[in-house]
């Protein structure tokens, strides 16, 4: 019986791009930005809900 088939070499860029840890810093950066603008997002959502309510749509 023979061993496993040979594995073809993978470029360093592809190895980095498919690493499971790559999304972690991206999600951390997104969470940081969302936290920094959380108060603005809160007022935007509340303003949208208030406008929807006052327009008679409810």
Secondary structure as GFF3:
##gff-version 3
##sequence-region A 1 58
A	DSSP	alpha_helix	12	17	.	.	.	ID=ss1
A	DSSP	alpha_helix	22	36	.	.	.	ID=ss2
A	DSSP	alpha_helix	38	54	.	.	.	ID=ss3
###
